[in-house]
Amino acid sequence: MQSTASRPEPLRLTWPEIRRAYPDQWVVLGALDSDEVTLEVHTAVVRGAGRTRREAEANAHRIDDEMTHQKYT
């Protein structure tokens, strides 16, 4: 019998929460909610993180063909 349990929803964080959780790191953000004009991040789901952009990208766990954005904290 297969389990019908779904994966838990990823944690959506505000930009200040992301900066506190991933200080001085590059983060790959998915499910991005940002200002279209200023590009200020309101909330997002962290898909990966690392000390370099390349490391963050290698650690990223994307959902299907999700659009992501990299940003330094």
Buried (B, 14 or more C-beta within 10 A) or exposed (E): EEEEEEEEEBEBBEBEBBBEBBEEBBBBBBBBEBEEEEEEBEBBBBBBBBEEBEBBBEBBEEEEEBEBBBBEB
